[in-house]
Amino acid sequence: MIEPASTPSTPDIAGRGFTWAGFVDGCRVAMPFVIGAVPFGLVVGLTGAAKGLSMAEIGLMSALVFAGASQMAALELWTSPPSLVALAFAAFWINLRFTMMSAALYPSLGRIGGIRVWVGLAILVDHAWALSMTRFQTHRIDAGFFFGVGFAIWVVWLLATLAGHASGSLVREPARYGLDFAATAGFIALLLPSWKSRARDLMPWLVAAGAALVASWLVAGAWPVVIGGLAGSIAGALRDARR
């Protein structure tokens, strides 16, 4: 008698609870990725010191905002006094992607409820989203894993920015050593991976630069940078829509 071939077992992915085992596992998986957060955290802290922010202020910024790209953009746009509207608009535009990320996570984590939902939104970053989405496709859904990844990155990010500020506060003349350019250099480093060495990828960059240049003749403060970024983003979206 020939027995039918057994079908491969599929992982149980129906769970939607929170376990501390999953939390510890998330922290462990996040370790290789937190290393990459250290240099950018140091730059943010260093730039914060150069802009005149206290250690408490840069620490509070990192703890509450917890978004490297928008923090770097905000520090680049920082003036005295800062333009709150420009800073808020830039942060909103850069972090808009988290709306789609949180929506994608909702089927897996939407039932945890309570304060954990808000904590989860606060620690949502690119790596936590990507690692969790990949894990939940093949493993039992455990909200603890997502929280572990996010928490590990949050702790390292906060400590790195504080360390950067501590080192920057030792330098009395940041501009003399080019440290006032740290935020710009860090933000450029974030953008470079999007460059694919193709002519069509140059278009949004040129649009952004042109719009910022024109805006600098019309408005003052941080608005030329915001306008340039918005124009470049729209140009890139229109380019991709034509594919």
N, C-alpha and C positions, 0 to 999 in steps of 0.2 A: 504494500500500500504506500503510495506516494503522498507525503504530507505537503500541504501548501507551504510555500516559502513564507517565512515570518517577515512581517513588515517592520522596518526600523522604528524603534520607539521615538516618539517626539517629546520634546521637553514640555513639562507642565508650565505654561506661561499664564495661567489663569489668576494667580495670586496677585493681590493688590495691597498687601499689608506692608507694614514697616517692621523690619527686624534689625537688631543691633549687629547680627552677623553680616547682613547685607551692608550695613554702614561701614563696618571694618573692612569688608571686601572692597567697597568703593574707595576708601582711603588708600588701600594698597594699590589698586589699579591706577589711581591718579598720580602716584609718586613720580613716574617718568615724565609726566606732563607738568608737574609743578615746578620742575627745574627751569622750564622755559619761561615761567612767570617771574623768576627772580630778576633777570636783567631789566625787564620793563618796569618792575616794581621799584628797583633802585633808581631808574631814570625819573619815574614819577615823583619819588621822594626828593631826589636831588633838585628837580625843577621846582617843586613846591617850595623848597628852601630858598632857591634863587628868586622866586616871585614874592617872597616875604611871608609865606604861610608858616604858622607855628607847627611844631610837631603834632600837637593835639588836633589842629585843623586838618593837616594832611592825613593823619590817622583816621579821623572821623570821616573824611572824604572817601578813603579807601574802604572803610568798614561799611559805609552806607551805600555808596555808589557802586563799588566793586565791578568796574567795567574799564579795563585798561585803555581801550581806544578813546572812549568819551572823556576819561580823565586826562589823557594826554592832549586831546583837542581843547578841553576846557582850560588847561594850563597854558597852552599856546595862545589862546584867545584872551588870557587874563590881562586885564589892565587895572589901573588904579584911578578911580574906583572901577570895579568890574562891571561890564554890561550884562546884567542878569538875564535880559531877554535873549541876547545873542548866545550866552552860555546855555540857557535852557533849550533853545531851539537846536543848537548843535548837538547837545546830549540826546534830545528826543530823536533827532534824525538818525544819528549813529546807532542808537539802541532800538530802533524800530523793529529790527529783525527779531528781537526777543518776543514780540507779539506772536509771530508765526511759530517760533520754537516752543513757547508755552502751550500754544494750541495743539501742536503735534504731540506733546507729552500728556495732554489731558486724558486721552483714552487709557493711558497706563497709570497715571498718578492722580486722576481727578477725584477718586473716591477716598483719598486719605483724610480729607476734610480738616476743619478746625484751623488752628494756628499754623499747622504744618504746611498748608497750602501757601500761606504768605511767606513763611520762611523759605520754602522751596523757590518761590518767585524771586526772592532777594538774593539767593545764591546761584541763580541760573546764569551760567556762562557757557561759551561755545563748547568747551571740552566736556563739561558735565552733560550737556545736551547730546553731543555726538556719542560719547561713551555709553550713555544710558539707552539711547535709541538702538544702538548696535547690540547691547547686552540683552535688552528686552525682546529682541527678535528670536533669540535662541535659548534664553534662560527664563526661569520663573520671575515674573515681575515683582520686584522688591523695591519699594520706595526708599528703603535704607541705602541701597546702592547709589542712587542719585544723590541723596543727601551727603553720603560719605565723600563722593567725588567733589561736590561743590564745597563742602566744609574744608577739605584738605587744601584746595586751591585758595580758598578765602583766607585761611590762616597764613599760608606762605606769602600771599599777596600783601596782606597787612604788615607782616614782619619785614618784608622786603622794602616796602615804601617807608616804613619807619627807619630802617637802616640807611636807606638812601638819603633821607632828610638829615639824619645824624651826621653822615659824612659830608653832606652839602653845607650844613651849618658851620662847619669848621673852616670853610673857605669864605673869606670876608669880601672878596671881589670876584663873584662868579663870572662876570663878563670877561674878565682878564684871561681866564682859562677856557673861554668858550662854553662854559656850563649853562649860560643862558639860552644856548641853542639846543639843549638836551631834549626838550619836548619836541621840537621840530624834527630833530634827527630820529628820535624814537618813533614818531608818527610816520616818517618816511619809511622806516624799517618795517612798520606794519603794512604799509601799502605795497611795498616792492613785490611780495609774493603774488599779487594780482596781475603783475606784468608778465605777459606770455611771449614777449618778443615778436608780436605780430603787429602789422601796420594798423589793423582795425582797433587794436587795444589802445593805440595812441590817441584816438579821437576824444574820448571822455576827459583825458588828462589835459589836452589842449583847450577844450571847452572850459574846463574848470579854471585853468590858468588865465584864459582870456577874460572870462567873466569876473574873476577876482581883480584883474588889472583894471578893467573898466570901472568896476565898483569902487576901487580905491580912489578914483578921480571924483566920485560922486558922494561917497559917504565916508565917514571916519570910523575909528575904533576897530572892532573885531568883525564888523559886518562884511567887508570884502571877502574874508576867508569863508564865512558862512555861505554867502551868495555863490562863491566859486564852487564850494563843495556841493551845494544843491544843484547848480547847473550841470556839473560833471556827473552827478548821480542820475539826473534825468536823461542826459545824453547817453549814458551807458545803458539805462533801461530801454530807451528807444532803439538803441543799436541791437540789443538782445532780442527785442520783440520782432525784429525784421528777419531773424534767422529762419 
